[in-house]
Amino acid sequence: MNMFTYTSVSYTPDGNEPFVATMESPAYPFYAVQFHPEKTLTMFRDGDPATRPVHTLGGEKMNRYFADFFVSQARLNTNNPGDFATVQSKIIANYDMLVTTSSYGNVYVFN
């Protein structure tokens, strides 16, 4: 089996053409998502109900499932990023954040 073979798990409609939203490797613990599962619980906006996040109990449970699954997979990694001071020196909060109206969320600018 080719290590670059993936199985499509879900699709999202985009006009007339659906695109792969989640996929996984049948041979390795490799997973990919074409969205930000960590953002859905904190995203609220007006507009077309078909394009805004779902905040039903079922939708929020599914979001928690993604979060719990990805965290459980990350915990399988035994690498250590270093002591507290080393980790603190590398966190994204040390960089400048640009607030815009053209993008949802925070934009970090790296020089």
Protein Blocks (a to p, Z undefined) as FASTA:
>chain_A
ZZkbccdfbdcdehjbccdfbdcdfkbccdddfbdfklmmmgccedjfklgccfbfklmm
mmmmmmmmmmmmmmmpmcdfbdfklmmmmpmklpccdddfkbgcjddddZZ
